[in-house]
Amino acid sequence: MTTENSFLKSAFKSWFTFGGHVLLSVLILGSSILAAVVIGTGRSPDRSKPLEEIIPSVKTEIARRETNGITFQVDGVVIPFREVSIASEVSGNIKFLSPHCRTGRYVQKGEILAQIDSQDYEHALSEAQQSLIQADRAIEEWKISVQNIADRVEVAVAQFNTQKNELERCRKLNEKGAVSQTELETAELNHLNKKETLVTLQNEQRTLTAQEERLESARETARVAVEKAELNLRRCTISSPLTGLVVTLNVEQDKFVQRGETLVSIHDTSRLEVQCSLYMKQVEWLWSEKPGAETPEVPAVTEDNLQTVKTENQIAAEAEAQAKAESAALRQYYQFDDTPVKLTYNLDGVIYQWGGTLTYLDGPGLDSRTRMMPCRVLVEDPLKVESFNDAGVPVKTSISPTLMPGMFVTIEIHANPARTLLNLAETAVLPGGTVWKVVKNEDGKDVLARASKITTAHYESQTGRIIVYRRRGALEEGDQVVISPLASPVEGTFVHVLNSETESEEKE
């Protein structure tokens, strides 16, 4: 009896659990069907609103023309304006070496750096001076000899003329029989002797005259030898040709140096250069600032000037002018005007600033590794420096650093490109160069329009603005540009403009 009761209780419990599960399932199914019916028959909140309320709202701004140009920054490294290597021009022992002639020391122009033993060159100068004195005395002796031979020739000419007259007198007397033939022959013999003496003296005179050029040449050679000896003597004293910093020293005192041996190298600190590189678009901005050289127009040949005959000088002048104009026109593609720049160096929160000039392209073309154009910035006065804090307020400091070779500086360059630029907010330009703008459709309503392939010229990190190139027919000055985010914009979509510049101006 007990076993049957237990079996009945277990069966009743199983059927009760099964019935509960079925009932729960029916309730869940019924609730789901009821909810689906309610949702299907109810109205959507969006449908209950007017159509105007689902139009997306956008913020816009007016695309304004950028008239202040572009200010961009590049990095640069300071290099010496020039490095002068001083070599010995004479041989000898270093007798004196200045204490300032050391690596890292500052030397002034004209300061004596070293002296070479000059005894041998002093003796050479004395020998050259004695040779010059001997050459001068030889010329004086020659002049005396020339004067003496001239006097002797004058006497011989007088004697020759007297003997010639005597011979003529004897011949006349011989014809009359007053003088014998023997006396006539004696007169002729004396005449020949006088003539021979005169010819001998004249030959000596011509010989002395011919010696003048040789003696003058010998004196000039002696004079040049004296100048050379004096020059070598001066070269024994080595002075600094410029004001600058000693960077290398290759000698010490008492060392024997050969002629042409490099002694010291000095960096010119009166001016410095900064080496930097620009992208081609930045170089193009600087190029476009320089107007092209105008080529003179050549007048057309007409019937009126067809008969005009040009001289050779006129043709040559016109050809030269044409060549100069063509050269100037070509030069603009390889050079740009000197551009003022600012150099900054940040040291412990203080910004130091120098003025410089972007002068020329450094090299024949682009760097093959970076595809950038090397340029040089010239700093005329490295000691003229201004200091500012992070807020741009001038800072008065007792000692300011000067530019030194090897320093890394930031170069700020301002350019005024010839192309038209537009200033937009950073959010206005989407990836791929797409700009959405608001235009009026045929019904006068605001719709979206796409401006594609907009090229960014420069991004101003300080203001968060983007400077782009104007594109005709796509993005013009005065267009209403969308600056708020767009989820999935489609061209022609109706939009509602919020806080636009145009609405604010109308309200005002």
C-alpha positions in Angstrom: 0.0 0.0 0.0 2.8 2.4 0.8 4.5 1.6 -2.5 1.4 2.4 -4.5 1.0 5.7 -2.7 4.6 6.7 -3.5 4.1 5.9 -7.2 1.0 8.0 -7.4 2.6 10.9 -5.8 5.6 10.8 -8.2 3.3 10.6 -11.3 1.2 13.5 -10.1 4.3 15.6 -9.5 5.7 14.9 -13.0 2.4 15.8 -14.7 2.1 19.0 -12.6 5.7 20.1 -13.7 4.9 19.4 -17.3 1.7 21.3 -17.2 3.5 24.3 -15.6 6.0 24.4 -18.5 3.3 24.2 -21.1 1.4 27.0 -19.4 4.5 29.2 -19.2 5.3 28.6 -22.9 1.8 29.6 -23.9 2.0 32.8 -21.8 5.3 33.8 -23.4 4.1 33.0 -26.9 0.9 35.0 -26.3 2.8 38.0 -24.9 5.1 38.0 -28.0 2.1 37.9 -30.4 0.5 40.7 -28.5 3.6 42.9 -28.6 4.0 42.3 -32.3 0.4 43.3 -33.0 0.8 46.5 -30.9 4.1 47.5 -32.6 2.7 46.7 -36.1 -0.4 48.8 -35.6 1.2 51.7 -33.7 2.5 54.9 -35.4 6.2 55.7 -35.8 7.3 58.8 -33.9 9.2 60.0 -37.1 6.0 59.7 -39.1 4.1 61.7 -36.7 6.5 64.7 -37.2 6.5 67.1 -40.2 8.8 66.4 -43.1 10.8 69.6 -42.4 12.0 68.3 -38.9 13.9 65.3 -40.4 16.1 67.5 -42.7 19.7 67.4 -41.3 21.1 70.6 -39.8 24.6 71.7 -40.7 27.0 74.5 -39.7 28.7 76.5 -42.5 31.2 79.3 -43.0 32.0 81.5 -46.0 35.2 80.5 -47.9 37.3 83.7 -47.7 40.3 84.6 -49.8 43.6 84.4 -48.1 45.4 87.7 -48.7 48.2 87.4 -46.1 50.1 84.7 -47.9 51.5 81.5 -46.4 53.8 81.3 -43.4 55.5 77.9 -43.1 58.4 76.5 -41.0 61.3 74.2 -41.9 64.2 72.8 -39.9 67.8 73.8 -40.6 71.3 73.4 -39.4 73.8 76.2 -38.9 77.0 75.9 -41.0 80.0 78.3 -41.3 79.7 81.0 -43.9 83.3 80.2 -44.9 86.2 78.2 -43.4 89.7 79.5 -44.1 92.7 77.1 -43.9 95.9 79.0 -43.3 99.0 77.4 -44.7 102.7 78.2 -44.4 104.1 80.0 -47.4 107.7 79.5 -46.3 109.6 76.7 -44.7 111.2 76.9 -41.3 110.8 76.3 -37.5 107.9 77.7 -35.6 109.6 80.2 -33.4 106.5 81.7 -31.8 102.9 80.4 -31.4 100.2 82.7 -30.0 98.3 81.5 -26.9 95.1 82.4 -28.7 96.0 80.1 -31.6 94.3 77.1 -30.0 91.3 75.0 -30.9 88.1 76.8 -29.7 89.8 80.2 -29.2 88.5 83.4 -30.7 90.9 85.4 -32.8 90.7 88.9 -34.4 91.5 89.9 -37.9 95.2 90.9 -38.2 96.2 89.1 -34.9 99.6 87.4 -35.1 99.1 83.6 -34.8 102.6 82.3 -35.4 106.1 83.3 -36.5 108.6 81.2 -38.4 112.4 81.6 -37.9 113.4 84.4 -40.3 117.2 84.3 -40.2 117.6 82.6 -43.5 115.2 85.0 -45.2 116.9 88.0 -43.6 120.2 86.9 -45.2 118.5 86.3 -48.5 117.1 89.8 -48.3 120.6 91.2 -47.6 122.1 89.3 -50.6 119.3 90.5 -52.9 119.8 94.1 -51.7 123.6 93.9 -52.4 122.9 92.5 -55.9 120.6 95.5 -56.5 123.3 97.9 -55.4 125.8 96.3 -57.7 123.3 96.5 -60.6 122.8 100.2 -59.9 126.5 100.8 -59.8 127.0 98.9 -63.0 124.5 101.2 -64.7 126.2 104.3 -63.3 129.6 103.0 -64.7 128.0 102.3 -68.0 126.6 105.8 -68.2 130.1 107.2 -67.5 131.6 105.0 -70.2 129.0 106.2 -72.7 129.8 109.8 -71.9 133.5 109.2 -72.2 133.2 107.4 -75.6 130.9 110.2 -76.8 133.6 112.8 -76.0 136.2 110.7 -77.7 134.1 110.3 -80.8 133.5 114.1 -80.9 137.3 114.7 -80.8 137.9 112.0 -83.4 135.3 113.6 -85.7 137.1 116.9 -85.4 140.4 115.3 -86.2 139.0 113.4 -89.1 137.5 116.6 -90.6 140.8 118.5 -90.1 142.7 115.8 -91.8 140.2 115.6 -94.6 140.7 119.3 -95.3 144.4 118.9 -95.2 144.1 116.1 -97.8 142.1 118.3 -100.1 144.6 121.1 -99.8 147.5 118.8 -100.7 145.7 117.5 -103.8 145.2 121.1 -105.1 148.8 122.0 -104.4 149.9 118.7 -106.1 148.0 119.6 -109.2 149.9 122.9 -109.3 153.2 121.2 -108.7 153.7 122.9 -105.3 153.6 119.6 -103.4 155.3 116.4 -104.2 153.6 113.1 -104.6 155.2 111.8 -101.5 153.6 114.5 -99.4 150.3 113.8 -101.0 150.5 110.1 -100.1 151.4 111.0 -96.6 148.4 113.2 -96.2 146.1 110.4 -97.6 147.6 107.9 -95.1 147.0 110.3 -92.2 143.4 110.7 -93.4 142.9 106.9 -93.4 144.3 106.6 -89.9 142.0 109.3 -88.5 139.0 107.6 -90.2 140.0 104.2 -88.7 140.2 105.8 -85.3 136.8 107.4 -85.7 135.2 104.1 -86.9 136.7 102.3 -83.9 135.3 104.7 -81.5 131.8 104.7 -83.1 131.8 100.9 -82.9 132.6 101.1 -79.2 129.8 103.6 -78.7 127.3 101.3 -80.4 128.5 98.4 -78.3 128.0 100.4 -75.1 124.5 101.4 -76.3 123.6 97.8 -76.8 124.6 97.0 -73.2 122.0 99.3 -71.8 119.1 96.8 -72.1 121.1 94.0 -70.5 122.1 96.2 -67.5 118.5 97.4 -67.1 117.3 93.8 -67.1 119.9 92.8 -64.6 118.8 95.7 -62.3 115.1 94.7 -62.7 116.0 91.1 -61.8 117.8 92.3 -58.7 114.9 94.5 -57.8 112.4 91.5 -58.1 114.7 89.4 -56.0 114.6 92.1 -53.3 110.8 92.2 -53.4 110.7 88.4 -53.2 113.0 88.3 -50.3 111.0 91.0 -48.5 107.8 89.0 -49.2 109.3 85.8 -47.8 110.4 87.7 -44.8 106.9 89.1 -44.2 105.5 85.6 -44.7 107.4 84.5 -41.7 104.8 86.3 -39.6 101.4 84.5 -39.9 98.4 86.7 -39.1 94.7 85.9 -39.0 93.0 87.0 -42.3 89.6 87.2 -40.6 87.8 87.4 -37.3 86.6 84.0 -36.3 86.9 80.8 -34.3 89.9 78.4 -34.4 88.6 75.0 -35.3 91.7 73.0 -36.1 95.4 73.4 -35.2 98.0 71.2 -36.9 101.3 72.6 -35.5 103.1 73.3 -32.2 105.9 75.6 -31.3 109.4 74.5 -32.5 108.0 72.3 -35.2 109.5 72.5 -38.7 106.9 73.2 -41.3 107.1 72.9 -45.1 105.9 75.4 -47.5 102.2 74.7 -48.3 101.6 72.8 -45.0 98.2 73.7 -43.4 98.7 75.2 -39.9 95.3 76.3 -38.7 91.7 76.5 -39.8 89.3 79.3 -38.8 85.5 79.6 -39.1 84.2 83.0 -40.1 81.8 84.1 -37.4 80.9 87.5 -38.7 78.3 85.8 -40.9 76.7 82.4 -40.8 74.6 80.3 -43.1 71.8 77.8 -42.4 71.3 74.8 -44.5 67.7 73.7 -45.1 65.5 71.9 -47.6 62.2 72.9 -49.1 59.4 70.9 -50.8 58.9 71.8 -54.4 55.5 73.3 -53.7 57.2 75.7 -51.2 59.8 76.6 -53.8 57.0 77.2 -56.3 55.5 79.7 -53.8 58.7 81.6 -53.8 59.2 81.4 -57.5 55.7 82.7 -58.2 56.5 85.8 -56.2 59.0 87.0 -58.8 57.3 88.3 -61.9 58.7 87.0 -65.2 61.0 89.2 -67.2 59.2 90.8 -70.0 60.6 90.0 -73.4 60.7 93.1 -75.6 58.4 92.9 -78.5 59.9 92.8 -82.0 58.1 95.1 -84.3 56.4 93.4 -87.2 57.6 94.0 -90.7 55.1 96.2 -92.7 55.2 98.0 -95.9 56.1 101.3 -94.1 59.3 100.0 -92.5 60.2 97.4 -95.1 62.5 100.0 -96.8 64.3 100.9 -93.5 67.9 99.8 -93.7 69.5 98.9 -90.4 73.2 99.3 -89.7 75.3 96.5 -88.4 75.5 98.3 -85.0 71.8 98.5 -84.7 71.4 94.8 -85.5 74.1 93.9 -83.0 72.5 96.0 -80.3 69.1 94.5 -80.8 70.5 91.0 -80.8 72.3 91.7 -77.5 69.2 93.1 -75.9 67.2 90.1 -77.1 69.8 87.7 -75.6 69.7 89.6 -72.2 65.9 89.4 -72.1 66.0 85.7 -72.9 68.6 85.1 -70.2 66.6 87.0 -67.6 63.5 85.1 -68.6 65.2 81.8 -68.1 66.9 82.9 -64.8 63.6 83.3 -63.1 63.0 79.5 -63.3 66.2 78.8 -61.3 66.3 81.7 -58.9 64.0 83.6 -56.6 64.2 87.0 -54.9 65.9 87.2 -51.5 63.3 86.4 -48.9 63.5 87.6 -45.3 63.1 84.8 -42.8 63.1 84.3 -39.0 65.3 81.8 -37.2 64.2 80.5 -33.8 66.0 78.4 -31.2 64.2 77.1 -28.1 66.4 76.8 -25.0 64.8 76.0 -21.6 61.5 77.6 -22.4 63.0 80.8 -23.9 62.8 81.3 -27.7 65.7 83.1 -29.3 65.2 84.7 -32.6 67.5 86.0 -35.4 66.8 87.6 -38.7 68.1 86.0 -42.0 67.6 86.0 -45.7 66.8 83.0 -47.9 69.2 83.7 -50.6 69.7 80.9 -53.2 69.2 77.3 -54.1 72.1 75.2 -52.8 73.0 72.8 -55.5 72.1 71.9 -59.1 68.7 70.3 -58.3 66.7 68.1 -56.0 68.2 65.8 -53.4 67.7 62.3 -54.8 67.1 60.9 -51.3 64.5 63.3 -49.9 63.2 64.8 -53.2 63.6 68.2 -51.6 65.4 71.4 -52.8 68.4 72.3 -50.7 68.6 76.0 -49.9 70.8 78.4 -47.9 69.8 81.1 -45.4 72.3 83.9 -44.8 72.5 85.5 -41.3 74.4 88.8 -41.6 74.6 89.5 -37.8 74.6 86.3 -35.6 75.0 88.5 -32.5 71.8 90.4 -33.1 69.3 88.2 -31.2 65.9 88.7 -29.5 64.4 86.5 -26.8 60.8 85.7 -26.0 58.9 83.4 -23.7 56.3 80.9 -24.8 53.6 83.6 -24.7 55.6 85.8 -27.1 56.5 88.4 -24.5 60.0 89.8 -24.8 62.5 88.5 -22.2 65.4 90.6 -21.0 68.4 88.5 -20.4 71.9 89.5 -19.7 73.5 87.0 -21.9 71.9 85.5 -25.1 73.4 82.6 -27.0 74.8 83.2 -30.4 74.4 81.1 -33.5 77.0 78.4 -33.7 77.8 75.9 -36.4 75.9 72.6 -35.8 72.9 74.2 -34.1 69.5 73.0 -35.2 67.1 75.9 -35.7 63.5 76.4 -37.0 63.2 78.7 -40.0 60.0 80.6 -40.5 59.4 81.7 -44.1 56.6 83.8 -45.5 55.5 83.5 -49.1 52.9 85.2 -51.3 52.0 82.7 -54.0 50.6 84.1 -57.2 47.8 81.5 -57.1 44.5 82.3 -55.4 44.2 80.8 -51.9 41.1 80.2 -49.7 41.1 80.0 -45.9 38.9 77.2 -44.5 38.3 75.5 -41.2 40.1 72.3 -40.5 36.8 70.3 -40.5 35.7 71.6 -43.9 38.2 69.5 -45.9 37.5 65.8 -45.8 39.9 63.0 -46.7 40.5 62.8 -50.4 40.3 66.6 -50.9 36.4 66.7 -50.7 34.6 69.8 -49.5 30.8 69.9 -49.1 29.1 73.2 -49.7 25.5 74.5 -49.5 24.0 75.8 -52.6 20.5 76.8 -53.7 18.5 74.5 -56.0 15.9 75.5 -58.6 13.3 75.9 -55.9 15.6 78.1 -53.8 16.2 75.5 -51.1 19.5 74.7 -49.5 21.1 71.4 -50.8 24.5 69.8 -50.5 27.0 70.0 -53.4 30.3 68.3 -53.6 33.6 70.0 -54.5 36.2 67.3 -55.3 39.9 67.3 -55.8 40.6 70.3 -53.6 44.3 70.6 -53.1 45.5 71.7 -49.6 48.4 74.2 -49.8 49.2 74.6 -46.1 47.8 73.7 -42.6 48.2 76.3 -39.9 48.7 74.3 -36.7 48.4 77.4 -34.5 45.0 78.5 -35.7 43.7 75.1 -36.9 42.9 76.6 -40.3 43.6 75.1 -43.7 44.7 77.0 -46.8 43.6 75.5 -50.1 43.9 76.4 -53.7 40.8 77.8 -55.4 39.4 75.5 -58.1 37.4 77.2 -60.7 33.8 75.9 -60.9 34.3 73.8 -57.8 35.3 76.0 -54.9 35.3 79.7 -55.3 35.6 82.7 -53.0 32.3 83.3 -51.2 31.0 79.7 -51.3 29.1 78.5 -48.2 31.2 75.6 -46.9 30.0 72.9 -44.5 32.1 72.7 -41.3 30.0 70.3 -39.2 30.4 66.5 -39.4 28.2 64.7 -42.0 27.2 61.1 -41.4 26.7 59.9 -45.0 26.4 63.0 -47.2 24.7 62.7 -50.6 24.8 65.4 -53.3 21.5 67.1 -53.6 20.3 66.3 -50.0 18.2 69.0 -48.4 19.9 70.6 -45.4 19.1 73.3 -42.8 21.8 75.8 -42.1 22.5 76.6 -38.5 24.7 79.5 -37.2 25.8 80.3 -40.7 27.7 83.5 -41.4 25.1 84.6 -43.8 22.2 84.3 -41.3 24.2 86.1 -38.6 24.9 89.0 -41.0 21.2 89.2 -41.9 20.2 89.4 -38.3 22.6 92.1 -37.6 
